[in-house]
Amino acid sequence: MKALVAVKRVVDFNVKVRVKADGSGLDIGNVKMSMNPFDECAIEEAVRLKEVGKINEIVAVSLGEKKCEDVLRTALAMGADRAIHVETEEELDSRAVSKILQKIVEKEQPQIILLGKQAIDDDANQTAQRLAALLNAPQATFASKVEVNNDEVLVTREIDGGVETLALKLPAVISADLRLNEPRFVKLPNLMAAKKKTLEKQSIEDLNVDISGSLKMVSVAEPKARQAGVRVANVSELIEKLAAANAI
C-alpha cells in the first residue's frame, strides 16, 4: 500500500511576518522557512503507519520554487521513501494545487492521500476537499486519529460537541489536524541519509495542467492596532467605562 503526502514550504510559525511597504504582500526576505506544521503531522502519520506495516511506501510531494527541496529533504529524513518536486515560480492557489496533485495521484496511484488541513500562510483549508472532488474519492478532514484496516480506513475527527468516526473505502483523501500526532525530531544522520533518497523533478508542462488562478490578491495590510487597556479602581468605574464604550 502506498501513501502520498503533500507538503508546503511556509514561513516558520515562530516568525512574526511583516507587510511590504507597498502592501503588495509579505516581506519574507531572510526569513526562516520550514514545513507547514499540519503537513508535518501528515508526514508523521504516514511514517507511523509504515512502521506498523500498514503501508510500504511513502511519496512526499511539494509544489513551488527550487527552495522547496528543503522541506522535501526533511520529509525524506522523517521517513518518506522518495519525493516529487513540481518546480514552478508561479503563485499557486488551492485550485491550481489540487489540479496538480490530481495528476500526480493519477500517475502514482496511492491508496492513501494525506495533506495538512490547511497551510499557515493562506489558511485556505481547501486543497484536500478540492482534490477529493477531482478524484471522486471519499474524504475525511481534520483527522485526529487514523486507523487502516485492509481496504478501509477509520478516521476520527473532532466536531462541535464531540467526535465522529468515518469509515472510508480506499483510496481516500485525509487532511491532518495538529491533534493527530506530535512529529518526531529529525536527527542529523537522517538528514544526511535523506540526500541519497530519490527526489524527482517535474514541471507544470510535464503534467499539462492549467494553473491560471481563480483568485487575485489586491493588497495586504496589517490589522488595526488595538487601543491600550486602562486600569480601573473599582467595579463601579469598570461599569462606567463599559457603558461609555457601548454608547460610542
C-alpha positions, -999 to 999 in steps of 0.1 A, spaced: 0 0 0 13 34 -9 8 68 7 12 101 -10 18 132 13 17 168 1 40 192 20 43 230 16 72 254 24 59 283 45 73 309 69 82 293 102 53 295 127 76 312 152 84 341 129 64 373 130 58 383 94 59 419 81 39 435 54 58 451 25 58 489 24 37 489 -8 11 465 5 18 440 -23 25 411 0 46 398 29 83 406 33 99 371 36 134 381 26 159 365 50 130 349 70 132 314 84 111 289 63 100 255 73 75 227 66 38 237 72 30 222 107 -2 205 95 18 188 67 44 177 92 17 159 111 6 143 78 41 130 71 45 118 107 12 98 104 23 82 72 56 71 88 38 57 118 15 37 95 46 24 77 63 14 110 33 -8 119 32 -24 85 0 -8 72 18 9 42 51 1 25 59 32 5 56 70 13 59 95 -15 63 132 -5 52 159 -29 58 197 -29 50 224 -54 69 256 -58 103 272 -63 136 253 -61 139 261 -23 110 237 -17 136 209 -19 144 218 18 110 206 30 111 175 8 145 166 23 130 170 57 101 147 47 126 121 35 146 124 67 114 118 87 108 85 68 94 92 33 109 68 7 110 93 -22 100 127 -32 85 146 -61 91 183 -67 69 201 -91 91 232 -97 74 265 -106 79 301 -98 42 308 -102 19 316 -73 -5 287 -69 -39 289 -53 -58 259 -39 -75 253 -72 -42 250 -91 -26 229 -63 -54 204 -63 -53 200 -101 -15 194 -100 -19 169 -72 -47 152 -91 -23 145 -120 4 131 -96 -22 109 -78 -34 95 -111 2 86 -120 13 73 -86 -20 55 -77 -16 58 -39 -42 42 -16 -39 70 10 -35 107 2 -25 127 32 -24 165 35 -24 191 62 -58 205 68 -46 240 59 -14 260 53 -5 286 79 3 312 52 -31 315 35 -53 294 59 -74 284 29 -84 249 40 -95 240 5 -69 218 -11 -79 184 4 -115 190 -3 -109 201 -39 -86 172 -45 -111 147 -32 -138 162 -55 -115 160 -86 -106 124 -78 -142 115 -69 -127 99 -38 -140 97 -2 -125 122 22 -121 129 59 -110 163 71 -94 175 104 -83 140 113 -72 134 149 -68 96 146 -62 73 116 -66 35 116 -60 14 84 -77 -20 82 -72 -38 49 -91 -17 22 -107 6 47 -95 35 69 -112 47 101 -107 84 107 -117 101 139 -123 138 137 -135 165 162 -168 181 156 -189 206 176 -198 189 209 -177 157 204 -160 135 179 -172 114 149 -156 84 132 -158 79 95 -151 46 77 -137 53 42 -130 29 14 -96 32 -1 -83 51 -19 -92 81 2 -81 117 9 -73 126 46 -64 160 60 -45 161 92 -52 183 122 -24 192 147 -41 168 173 -33 138 151 2 134 165 34 150 176 60 150 147 94 134 155 126 154 159 147 149 128 183 138 136 213 150 116 222 114 104 187 111 90 191 144 72 224 132 57 208 99 46 179 118 30 203 133 5 207 98 -10 170 92 -15 152 99 -48 140 134 -55 122 135 -88 117 168 -107 86 176 -127 73 207 -144 38 221 -149 43 215 -186 51 178 -180 18 175 -161 -2 195 -187 -22 214 -160 -39 248 -163 -27 267 -132 -44 300 -140 -56 314 -107 -92 320 -97 -81 345 -70 -62 377 -73 -45 394 -43 -54 431 -43 -34 442 -13 -21 431 21 -24 452 53 -17 447 89 -47 446 113 -55 479 130 -37 484 163 -58 478 194 -62 506 219 -42 502 251 -61 490 281 -67 511 312 -68 502 349 -99 509 369 -100 514 407 -133 495 414 -163 478 399 -183 510 396 -156 526 374 -154 495 353 -192 496 347 -190 533 337 -162 526 312 -181 497 296 -212 517 294 -193 546 277 -177 522 253 -210 506 243 -225 541 238 -199 550 212 
